[in-house]
């Protein structure tokens, strides 16, 4: 799962990438926020429930209202965590 690691994101930025697309919404590597702050780069925060091994488990797929649960609640919670770390939109 190299594509979810902060070290890979950082190395990619060092050799010319200019954006991070993180499918884990910063959940799989707690150093991702440090990389984003260091490089002040655009960051795509994608939604993820569980890990790649568990995300198809029924408990992670159980949404009552996709829009409300995913966009308004879960993603906004992550955005707030990033804001608290000094990462702005």
Residue pairs with C-beta under 8 A, 6 or more apart in sequence:
1 28
1 52
2 8
3 23
4 22
4 23
4 24
4 28
4 29
5 28
5 29
6 29
6 31
6 32
6 34
6 35
7 29
7 31
9 17
9 20
9 22
9 32
9 35
10 35
10 38
10 39
12 20
13 20
13 35
13 39
13 41
18 41
18 42
19 41
19 42
19 43
19 44
20 32
20 35
20 36
20 41
20 42
20 43
20 44
21 44
21 46
22 32
22 43
22 44
22 45
22 46
23 46
23 48
24 32
24 46
24 48
25 45
25 46
25 47
25 48
25 75
25 78
26 32
26 33
26 45
26 78
26 81
26 82
27 48
28 51
33 81
33 82
33 85
33 87
36 43
36 82
36 87
37 85
37 86
37 87
43 82
43 87
45 75
45 78
45 79
45 82
47 70
47 74
47 75
48 55
49 55
49 60
49 61
49 74
50 57
50 60
54 60
55 61
63 69
63 70
79 89
83 89
